[in-house]
């Protein structure tokens, strides 16, 4: 009897661990189990904003902010390359990790050059490296997000996650409240030309899909010690964070 109980417990433990790392895929009358790392993305026909999205082996929470549905976490997909390299149009999604440290990608998400994030198309609102049904936000969509959060003068703290930012004075209060649910982390950036990483814990930079010209694109910046939101332009070769917004 003891052996039977022990075997049952071992089977139960194995099944529990197995089910956490595998998904059952049903197609017609056939069904197979696949490891989550082998699944590119899962789209649920009855998706409701607030559900989680499995993409590239990572789980992304989603949040409804105004009328927009956003990933509530920075994208972390692709193969890491060193800061001294430029991403290439080679069919492989390539990312930077601040400090060339994979742990920073696990925490803050990857940093992507604009062309890589867009997968080498220039259409504003392109899917890019986002999963099917999602896209790289346009500057108009980012502006809407900013306005919903409270405007460019004071909305930054509402976008920052709890624990991000500091209070220095009444005029320099960058403490994140995350009242929007956007949960922005101050993941810094990758600078081209000198293979320099900077501003981790100080700034969050988010790419838009709206280019200015062949060299520059729009982006959003949140600072650790201010509540404002900066919408500006930057060279496409910089490495910035990426959020996806629902089509």
Secondary structure, DSSP 8 states (H G I E B T S, - for coil): -HHHHHHHHHHHHHHHHHHHHEEEEEETTEEEEEEGGG--B---TT--TTS-EEETTEEE-EEEETTEEEESS----SEE--TTS---SSSS-EEB-GGG-HHHHHHH--BB-HHHHTTT---TT--TTS-TTEEE--HHHHHHHHHHHT-TTTTHHHHB-TT-S-EEETTEE-----TTS--B--EEEEETTTTEEEEETTEEEEEEEEESSSSEEEEEEEETT---EEEEEEETTSBBB--EEE-
